[in-house]
Amino acid sequence: MSTMNTHPLDEAIALTETAPGRYTARTHPAYANAVGPFGGVTAALLLNAALKHPQALGEPISQTVHFAAPINDDILQIDANPVRTNRSTQHWLVQAFQQGHLVAMCTAVFAVRRDTWSAVDARFPGNLPPPDQLSPLQWSKQPPFTHCYDLRYISGMVSLDQAMRDGPQEQPHAESSLWVRDEPPRALDFSSLASLCDVFFPRVFIRRQRWTPIGTVTMTSYFHADSQTLAQIGSAHVLGCARAQVYQNGFFDQSAEIWSADGELLATTHQMVYYKD
Amino acid sequence: MSTMNTHPLDEAIALTETAPGRYTARTHPAYANAVGPFGGVTAALLLNAALKHPQALGEPISQTVHFAAPINDDILQIDANPVRTNRSTQHWLVQAFQQGHLVAMCTAVFAVRRDTWSAVDARFPGNLPPPDQLSPLQWSKQPPFTHCYDLRYISGMVSLDQAMRDGPQEQPHAESSLWVRDEPPRALDFSSLASLCDVFFPRVFIRRQRWTPIGTVTMTSYFHADSQTLAQIGSAHVLGCARAQVYQNGFFDQSAEIWSADGELLATTHQMVYYKD
């Protein structure tokens, strides 16, 4: 792994092959979260193990990540296995271990994309201020990984000032919109898109306007754009829109869309998150 | 397996244990789809392999199914493996084989539910006609499994009469609402709920008002209710609301909610579906 001109994300998802489909990797301090690495970079790392596999077919269509246990700042052993390859679709199982114990896994569908009738039913939000009219989020107490993203919230951020002044005020919903790109800038690809799918603050923070212990248990992302479309976006900001549907018995669901600035729906993503009162 | 007073769904998801976590099962003619079994019953079968496992912890929180290959009307070999068990959460991998080849798999999260602050951000649709004011869907050409559901569409069905008369008329969206229950009636539990998550006609049929070749490649369902809540619903109709967000390069995403009649959000579910022009 060269570090010269290498983006921190590429360092964080770097794999050393030890046998076909078997790799070692190492957690990266830049992408540290409060406990263990940022989930998005774990998603990107697991996806990369399939992307780099010599038998990979086509491009990612979906990924489901399981955050099975806390990941220590240490080496990971990764097994990537194309469990079923068809003519134009391929199903993956990727498992990551530390000291012989499973800490994360993902399944994925890869496929050869084809030109077909296409349509978008989801509505691209209009009348948004462009990224250069908004300030990037600055807050020194954030976990380190937040410095790896240029986050420009349009709406739905936790209002710390207000919470400090008035105490936490529950909001009627947990919708957020923000412009986001890698920091430093990096051309968009499936690795960074997979990671961006987890960049939204946990919806329970927004809904309750306070921090509570949380942890994503599983995240599913659907990739709607091909690699060429992603490459054309380059390092421009993309738009993320997130919300939750229900918080119940210690778990809430969170859904989000990631759009290009000109209204192409790049990814839709869903996760179940553990939370404590 | 006794067939006396046994519901067809329970026959279809019946497992014969051959070793701890290893089972055989058999496809059921009542749940046949156009090709192979209805995806919902495959989801329920794979989930059942975890539910019946002696090491199962708590109740299902999420399930992601991969429909890896066509399933023949034959025996399935199923391996269920709790790949990581924590204090209150457990991660599962369940794989189904025919003639030694993987045909389907699922991952799942099980957890011990706790009383917490809870809220629902999703809106329960109001002013709906009750199920007894609607006729169950009747159409002899449907695949067999549709006879296993009492489907009462409120909106967003394919209008065959109109399509026959005027040719297919593309619709501006693919939203549907319907009341649904097992037919014959059966008390709701996680098995039937997992299956119901796949009961929606493929959104591309609704959007384009015509049949096209399709196949779900992966489906993720989040279960928000506990077993007690499901048991209280019994065999009453539940409300399903489905839509798509984007159809692109041969794949579309589909999202749905399943509500109890009195407005409890039981499950949210998402899938990626292959389609041909």
Interface residues (C-beta under 8 A of the other chain):
Chain A: I61 S62 T64 H66 A68 A69 V83 R84 N86 T89 H91 L93 Q95 H101 L102 V103 M105 T107 V109 A111 R113 R114 D115 T116 W117 S118 A119 V120 D121 A122 H173 A174 R207 R208 V217 T218 T220 Y222 H224 A225 D226 R243 A244 Q245 V246 Y247 Q248 N249 G250 F251 D253 S255 E257 L265 T268 H270 M272 Y274 Y275 K276 D277
Chain B: I61 S62 T64 H66 A68 A69 V83 R84 N86 T89 H91 L93 Q95 H101 L102 V103 M105 T107 V109 A111 R113 R114 D115 T116 W117 S118 A119 V120 D121 A122 H173 A174 R207 R208 V217 T218 T220 Y222 H224 A225 D226 R243 A244 Q245 V246 Y247 Q248 N249 G250 F251 D253 S255 E257 L265 T268 H270 M272 Y274 Y275 K276 D277
